[in-house]
């Protein structure tokens, strides 16, 4: 059984609490070519909760789709797509898989690293961030 | 040189290649009268060309020539870089520093380089070149009687008196006026992020624009994509065309080179903006930049700590500096930059007790020297640019609202809600960022680490590195690049080496050892 609980981003309205990875199929895999409002909400939730986002790309053109380009990882079953994805995103964010179709995700999803979001240390940090002075300080990091 | 840039000479050398009032079309100057011209990195509205004072308050650079005296009169915000190199009785000036250093020997200003490392950019009107100054707000250069002098008159923004009856509607009216005037001459391009400044500009500009606004967003390299996603929500809410530009890891080296070249090696902020500028190259439109919004409206630095801790905060990049720099270099940099802040107190005595002391301290020591290079160095290479929050009427309307009312960024949603209450209620990306950030930044990809390591270790700046750092592995460098302070230091050292590359054997005088205490 996979250690990741995953959902397809364009097939759900909300992401359940147990989910650790959100799958974003590229257009050639039947997924969205653009960011619609519903997809944006799903991806915002994923980012805020520190979930992994994994795009499925079987064709080079998939990489030009914004939902694919914003994903943390790009899984591909095509060599040319893998090479171009590595050039764009860095080799560490590319997964070369035998089958990048949505139905085959369970076969390789465990290769996607878990984010620290589920660790006890992170949960403690999240609680601390609820305190106003901590939140004020953090929100000012990176302001112009 | 494009109309977004200007170059000229004051004094006896003015006859050759000078910016002349009413000069030939294409040099970007606009005539005020027979002796006076104005220039800005955008089309100057007719209303701003009544006289020199009006033009300066519209942030134009004014050039006035007389039989015995030439004057260069700086704009009110100081945000548009104007560099001056005085030489005896004449002075050359340019909006691109490289125009003044294109030939002949150059010498490093090591106090300025210390500021770059500690704070982000040279302070107090310094540049990284000895003999070249950047004009401060409302500063003038006068060439007469065979000499050149710099004069800074009392800055009008310091005289804006808080008024309990001042309203956010006044800020809205001023912003509307500014954007209406810009819309007379320009279509708009929005650099939309997930924050308040660009959201407000897109909202108000959309009402003023004569043609539909186009918005672009890129990653600010925080590892997460909330900026892009929140920007998409804002664009959808406003009904504007929106494109997200995703940077490429394989272009990181060229992005670094392009950025530091565009800003004349004055700061290493905002390398991440380069891909977006490449995307909009050749696209018509004036770029709206939210420079200054955080200070004038966002409540940044208006409350909280005492002045000493705020200055320490401005030197935040030295936190953990011993992981990157030799101890004697850390000491040397700290000494020089603390001296710069002491000099600031002497140069701007009116600020220490000002109700907006924290705002103006941050403005003059961070916004102007460093962050302004993003719109007026990088973006202005190819596009007209405006920074509406620093327009005189907008700034004064904001400063009239008492400082306490700015705290916590309270004015932002108020200003937004006047036109769109729903937009005002939408969270910003910054308010939603998880802590600690769950995903690594582009700059920490193995490929980017290799690029930075090469840029830092191959050149004179390598002599400044902490013992053993150059030999450390990728994992160690990745850890340094994942933290704000140490990342900044490494980017700045890379820029220093690129500066040495650019000027090669024209560099004279002492080298990096000057930074060692």
Interface residues (C-beta under 8 A of the other chain):
Chain A: X35 X37 X40 X43 X44 X47 X48 X49 X50 X66 X69 X70 X72 X87 X88 X89 X90 X91 X92 X93 X115 X116 X117 X122 X125 X126 X129 X136 X138 X139 X140 X141 X142 X143 X144
Chain B: X197 X220 X222 X224 X225 X226 X228 X229 X230 X232 X233 X236 X244 X246 X248 X249 X250 X290 X291 X294 X298 X300 X304 X367 X371 X430 X431 X432 X433 X434 X435 X436 X438 X439 X442 X445 X446 X447 X448 X484
